[in-house]
């Protein structure tokens, strides 16, 4: 998820006006770059501020995490320590699988809620019509009536930009399209657009973009397998040591297939969750 995560943050930070409000529900004026204090050295994905001084926290999530409510509660308290204000919180789900994450953490005397937005429920049409390259690119993750037509529309929009901006937008588009397994369609449509030939043949950028297409295909084939392995390892850990701490679950969510397999092997000898995760 790391490359998708970095790209999404960059695209969203460059959005403005109606597009940003349509995506998050808030008119964010500026973004803070913060590392939250105290517990486990938390780092929120994105924290923005509205014109009236309100804080908005946006977390990007490509997999379903049953501990997301606990994570968001920890973030809320950490943000409060930093800014002395509670943020309005949004989890922007960009994954391929159906959204199943809960958005409430409740107990006998505690109730905590945040908002989960499935980006596929947002209408892509206004973003496809926008003159903003960032809005065009992120539209590929939204609700599309015709995927191929949308890909063609976005590529034409990208091709209309200046060469430098065009290269950035195309690279970001290829990366985000991997979340929707659209590499094959993009590759076919790119071949029909001569104006993009200079990018595909670029000594540095061309190979990078082709790797992006291949990565999208590989992600599509392996995502289900990796998620299945992660679930099995989580169940094995819980059987041996009980409920997994949120910090350990976060580490598992960020692991590659190889790292998950290595964790499963180390589980055979680990004496505790802390021992397993090197803490």
MONOR-V906526 format. One line per field, one symbol per residue. ss: DSSP state (@ for helix, = for strand, . for the rest). phi: phi as a letter, one per 30 degrees, with the letter a starting at -180 (. if undefined). burial: 1 if it has 9 or more other ideal C-beta (glycine too) atoms within 8 Angstrom, else 0. A space follows every 50 residues. Layout:
ss = ???
phi = ???
burial = ???
This chain:
ss = .@@@@@@@@@@@@@..@@@@@@@@...=====......@@@....===== ....=======......@@@@@@@@@@@@@@@@....======....... ...===....===.====@@@.=.@@@@@...@@@@@@@@@.=...@@@@ @@@@@@@@@...@@@@@@@@@@@@@@@@@@..@@@@@@@@...@@@@@@@ ....@@@@@@@@@@@@@@@@@@@@@@@@@@@@@@@@@@@@@....@@@@@ @@@@..@@@@@@@@@@......@@@@...
phi = .eddddddeddddcdahddddddcjbcdcacccbcddiehhdbddbbcbd ddidcbccccbcbdbdceededdddeddddddcibdddcbccdcdddddb ddbbbbbebbbbbbcccdddddddeddddddcedddddeddcdcdbdddd edddddddddddeddddddddddedddddchceddddddddccedceddd cdecdeedddddddddddeddceddddddddddeddddddciedeedddd dddcddedddddddddddcdcaddddcic
burial = 00011011111100100011101101010010000100000101111111 00011111111111101111111111011111001011111111100010 10101000000101111010010101110101111111111101001001 11111111101000111111111111111111101110110010010011 01001101110111111011011011101101110111000001010111 11101010011011011001001011000
